Amino acid sequence: GADVFLSLHADALAEGEAVGATVYTLSDEASDQAGKTLAERHDRADLLAGVDLTEQDDMVAKVLMDMARTETTPRVDRLADALVAAIQAQNLRMHRHPRQEAGFSVLKSPDIPSALLELGFLSSEKDLVRLQDPAWRAKMAAAVRDGLQAWAKDEAARAGVQ
């Protein structure tokens, strides 16, 4: 019954150089190697909130999930865009590709718009300093709040709710 699900992360990568905040949305294919590595590290079980597919074969389950996501996917895209815009409005450091896709299990709910916000990377010295700074965390919290509020206001307007 949630309106939105936002998973906050601060991961580390052993290889490569990832810096800045990134908003991830669901995709079977990761948009970059870092997203693929991070998604593989997290639980990849197909946990689907509120949907009992135990009596369905894999093909039927996939079709049902795809149908359920038809309405949710545009809402997720608007959520991710609102979060990126709000973070950028606070002049907070974002990854060179601020919107990415990966198969994180926390994003697999078919009926709840879900996004994963990678706040920064513990493997990046600059990100680590930012993550430990209370003033930076307060700005990021304000940006997340602003993004969620902007998204909720837009969703209400689209639904005709005042």
C-alpha positions in Angstrom: 0.0 0.0 0.0 3.0 2.3 -0.2 3.0 5.3 -2.5 6.7 5.1 -3.3 9.8 3.1 -2.3 13.2 4.7 -2.2 16.2 2.6 -1.3 19.3 4.6 -0.1 22.7 3.2 -0.6 26.4 4.0 -0.1 28.4 1.2 -1.7 32.0 0.6 -2.6 33.5 -0.7 -5.8 36.8 -2.6 -5.9 37.4 -1.7 -9.5 36.8 1.5 -11.5 36.2 5.0 -10.4 32.6 5.8 -9.5 31.9 9.2 -7.9 28.7 11.0 -7.1 25.0 10.3 -6.5 23.1 8.1 -9.0 19.4 7.2 -9.3 18.8 3.7 -10.5 15.5 2.3 -11.9 14.7 -1.3 -12.8 16.0 -3.0 -15.9 16.9 -6.5 -16.7 20.1 -5.1 -18.3 22.4 -2.8 -16.3 23.3 0.4 -18.0 26.9 0.2 -17.0 29.4 -2.2 -15.4 29.2 -0.6 -12.0 25.4 -1.0 -11.9 25.8 -4.6 -13.0 28.4 -5.3 -10.2 26.3 -3.6 -7.5 23.1 -5.4 -8.6 24.8 -8.8 -8.6 26.1 -8.1 -5.1 22.6 -7.5 -3.8 20.0 -10.2 -3.4 18.7 -11.0 -6.8 15.7 -13.0 -5.7 12.5 -12.1 -7.4 10.7 -10.7 -4.4 7.5 -9.3 -5.7 5.6 -7.4 -3.1 2.0 -8.3 -2.8 1.9 -10.6 -5.8 1.5 -14.3 -5.3 2.8 -16.1 -8.4 3.5 -19.5 -6.7 0.9 -21.2 -8.9 2.2 -19.7 -12.1 4.9 -20.9 -14.5 7.8 -18.6 -15.3 6.3 -17.4 -18.6 2.9 -16.5 -17.1 4.6 -14.9 -14.1 6.7 -12.7 -16.4 3.8 -11.6 -18.5 1.7 -10.7 -15.4 4.7 -8.7 -14.0 5.2 -6.9 -17.3 1.5 -6.0 -17.4 1.6 -4.7 -13.9 4.7 -2.6 -14.6 3.1 -1.0 -17.7 1.5 1.7 -15.5 4.2 1.9 -13.0 7.2 2.4 -15.3 6.3 5.9 -16.5 5.7 6.9 -12.8 9.2 5.5 -11.9 10.8 7.5 -14.7 9.1 10.7 -13.4 10.3 9.8 -9.9 13.9 9.4 -11.0 13.8 12.6 -13.0 12.4 14.5 -10.0 15.1 13.2 -7.7 17.9 14.0 -10.1 16.5 17.5 -10.7 16.2 18.1 -6.9 19.7 16.9 -6.2 21.1 19.0 -9.0 19.2 22.0 -7.7 21.1 21.7 -4.4 24.4 21.6 -6.4 25.3 18.2 -5.0 27.7 16.1 -6.9 26.2 13.5 -9.2 27.7 10.7 -11.3 28.4 11.7 -14.9 25.4 9.5 -15.8 23.0 10.5 -13.0 20.2 8.1 -14.2 21.0 4.5 -14.6 19.3 1.1 -14.8 20.0 -2.2 -13.1 18.3 -5.3 -11.8 18.3 -4.5 -8.1 15.8 -6.7 -6.2 14.5 -3.7 -4.2 13.2 -2.2 -7.5 11.1 -5.2 -8.5 7.8 -4.3 -7.0 5.3 -4.2 -9.9 2.9 -1.8 -8.4 4.9 0.6 -6.3 7.1 3.2 -8.0 10.6 2.3 -6.8 14.1 3.8 -7.1 17.5 3.2 -5.7 19.5 6.3 -4.8 23.2 5.6 -4.6 24.3 8.5 -2.4 28.0 8.1 -3.2 30.7 5.5 -3.1 32.7 4.7 0.0 35.5 3.7 -2.4 35.8 7.3 -3.5 37.8 9.5 -1.2 35.8 12.6 -2.1 32.4 10.8 -1.7 33.5 9.4 1.6 34.3 12.9 2.9 30.9 14.1 1.7 29.0 11.2 3.2 30.6 11.9 6.6 29.8 15.6 6.5 26.6 16.4 8.4 26.0 19.6 6.3 26.2 17.6 3.1 23.9 14.9 4.5 21.3 17.6 5.4 21.5 19.1 1.9 21.0 15.6 0.4 18.1 14.9 2.7 16.5 18.2 1.7 17.0 17.4 -2.0 15.5 13.9 -1.5 12.5 15.5 0.3 12.1 18.1 -2.4 12.3 15.5 -5.2 9.7 13.3 -3.5 7.4 16.3 -2.9 7.7 17.5 -6.5 7.0 14.0 -7.8 4.0 13.5 -5.5 2.6 16.9 -6.5 3.0 16.0 -10.2 1.4 12.6 -9.7 -1.6 14.1 -7.9 -2.0 16.6 -10.7 -1.9 13.8 -13.3 -4.5 11.9 -11.3 -6.7 15.0 -10.9 -6.3 15.0 -7.1 -6.1 18.4 -5.4 
